[in-house]
Amino acid sequence: MIREVIRPQYTNFTINIPTSYIDREVEFIMFPLDEQEITQNIKKKKRKSLRGVFNQYADNSKISLDNTQ
């Protein structure tokens, strides 16, 4: 997959297609990116943590041994 964000200066735009894409179906999608919306989306994303994900597999009898190694 190739993704490139550009800021066109003219109504015509030429692209170079990689040779590995020749004779294959490809899709071109064009839509405007609102810079303020992108910034807000980045700020909204919270860091996800794996902390506690494997709790169900923990052997409580061995937890005290964790800190002794």
Buried (B, 14 or more C-beta within 10 A) or exposed (E): EEEEEEEEEEEEEEEEEEEEEEEEEEEEEEEEEEEEEEEEEEEEEEEEEEEEEEEEEEEEEEEEEEEEE
